[in-house]
Amino acid sequence: MYKKSIKIAAIQAKVSENMSVNLKNSVAKVKQAAKKGAKIICLAELYRTIYFPQKISKNFEKYAETIPGESTEVFFKLAKELKVIIIVPLFEKAKDGCYYNSVVVINETGKLLETYRKIHIPHDPLFYEKSYFKPGNTGYKIYKTKYAIFAVLICYDQWFPEAARAAALAGAEIIFYPTAIGNIVGYEAPEGDWHDAWETIQRAHAIANSIYVVAANRVGIEDKLNFWGQSFISGPFGKVLKRASSTKEEIITANLNLAKNKMIRESWGFFRNRRPDTY
């Protein structure tokens, strides 16, 4: 059981067409988060590129990078310098010639940990991800680090309770969800409020698994998508501890008392009283 809380940060940023500018902006915000005392810092999905899956196009390779590559080289040095863990989501061109929506985790010594590749891939109007990303083949990754044990799932993964449960059962104390999601400009969804559903389901994962949940979204309008921002940090019983603006870049932080996970889980019996033989 942890005797001290751990401070984490979610970085919410606007993304431009200029990948170099996006990288510099993210580096600056990671430094700011570290100054605030954060030890684990999460960037948003595809942090370095515009959300190009809005269109079905074959002109996408310019957005891809390898692992290791330019992003990992920059954040490797930064993590080691600041003694923080950095979660870096990017568009990966893999050695097998395939392209993945991926995340790399770099620990406080600058070590590159295992890559997670997004498993659930959407394919809907303005979210044509199957035209770009192959479904992940890494399985769910659990990062056992100096500061905490956590999982990283990516955006559309957040709609699937099975993924959150798998991460919690494997020992994760926090789930980070790097995200790029918003409303389609001028479109009114017949099913209702997408944003409310997005936040609600992640808070439900927090409750059902007695686990902290951290969602890092982008913000601003890109072509036909108006990204919500409103990145948030949820406690293990679903209370929103911090929520970012809907219109501007922001760094949100919170101190997480990881001992609360076990207390809530044991009190409510969410794991003890499971009946996997019936599922």
RANORVEN-V999834 format. One record per backbone hydrogen bond with DSSP energy under -0.5 kcal/mol. CO is the residue of the C=O (numbers start at 1). NH is the residue of the N-H. If there is no record, write none. Layout:
co=CO nh=NH
co=CO nh=NH
This chain:
co=6 nh=256
co=7 nh=39
co=7 nh=40
co=8 nh=254
co=9 nh=42
co=10 nh=12
co=10 nh=252
co=11 nh=13
co=12 nh=250
co=13 nh=219
co=17 nh=19
co=18 nh=22
co=19 nh=23
co=20 nh=24
co=21 nh=25
co=22 nh=26
co=23 nh=27
co=24 nh=28
co=25 nh=29
co=26 nh=30
co=27 nh=31
co=28 nh=32
co=29 nh=33
co=30 nh=34
co=31 nh=35
co=32 nh=36
co=33 nh=38
co=34 nh=37
co=39 nh=85
co=40 nh=9
co=41 nh=87
co=42 nh=11
co=44 nh=47
co=46 nh=49
co=50 nh=52
co=51 nh=54
co=52 nh=55
co=53 nh=128
co=55 nh=57
co=58 nh=60
co=60 nh=63
co=61 nh=64
co=65 nh=93
co=69 nh=73
co=70 nh=74
co=71 nh=75
co=72 nh=76
co=73 nh=77
co=74 nh=78
co=75 nh=79
co=76 nh=80
co=77 nh=81
co=78 nh=82
co=79 nh=83
co=79 nh=84
co=85 nh=41
co=86 nh=88
co=86 nh=106
co=87 nh=43
co=87 nh=89
co=88 nh=104
co=89 nh=47
co=90 nh=92
co=90 nh=102
co=91 nh=65
co=92 nh=94
co=92 nh=100
co=94 nh=97
co=98 nh=94
co=99 nh=134
co=100 nh=92
co=100 nh=102
co=101 nh=118
co=102 nh=90
co=103 nh=116
co=104 nh=88
co=105 nh=107
co=105 nh=113
co=106 nh=86
co=107 nh=110
co=111 nh=107
co=111 nh=113
co=116 nh=103
co=118 nh=136
co=119 nh=121
co=120 nh=122
co=122 nh=130
co=124 nh=127
co=127 nh=124
co=127 nh=129
co=128 nh=131
co=129 nh=132
co=129 nh=133
co=141 nh=143
co=141 nh=152
co=142 nh=144
co=143 nh=145
co=143 nh=150
co=148 nh=145
co=148 nh=150
co=149 nh=173
co=149 nh=174
co=150 nh=143
co=151 nh=176
co=153 nh=155
co=153 nh=178
co=154 nh=157
co=155 nh=158
co=156 nh=159
co=157 nh=160
co=159 nh=161
co=160 nh=163
co=160 nh=164
co=161 nh=165
co=162 nh=166
co=163 nh=167
co=164 nh=168
co=165 nh=169
co=166 nh=170
co=167 nh=172
co=168 nh=171
co=173 nh=212
co=174 nh=151
co=175 nh=214
co=176 nh=153
co=177 nh=216
co=178 nh=155
co=179 nh=45
co=181 nh=228
co=183 nh=185
co=183 nh=226
co=184 nh=187
co=187 nh=189
co=189 nh=192
co=192 nh=194
co=193 nh=197
co=194 nh=198
co=195 nh=199
co=196 nh=200
co=197 nh=201
co=198 nh=202
co=199 nh=203
co=200 nh=204
co=201 nh=205
co=202 nh=206
co=203 nh=207
co=204 nh=208
co=205 nh=209
co=206 nh=210
co=206 nh=211
co=207 nh=210
co=212 nh=175
co=213 nh=234
co=214 nh=177
co=214 nh=216
co=215 nh=217
co=215 nh=232
co=216 nh=45
co=216 nh=179
co=218 nh=229
co=220 nh=227
co=222 nh=225
co=224 nh=185
co=225 nh=222
co=225 nh=227
co=226 nh=183
co=227 nh=220
co=231 nh=244
co=232 nh=215
co=233 nh=241
co=233 nh=242
co=234 nh=213
co=235 nh=238
co=239 nh=235
co=239 nh=241
co=242 nh=233
co=245 nh=230
co=250 nh=12
co=250 nh=252
co=252 nh=10
co=254 nh=8
co=254 nh=256
co=255 nh=257
co=256 nh=6
co=256 nh=258
co=257 nh=260
co=258 nh=261
co=258 nh=262
co=259 nh=263
co=260 nh=264
co=261 nh=265
co=262 nh=266
co=263 nh=267
co=264 nh=268
co=265 nh=269
co=265 nh=270
co=269 nh=273
co=271 nh=274
co=275 nh=278
co=276 nh=279
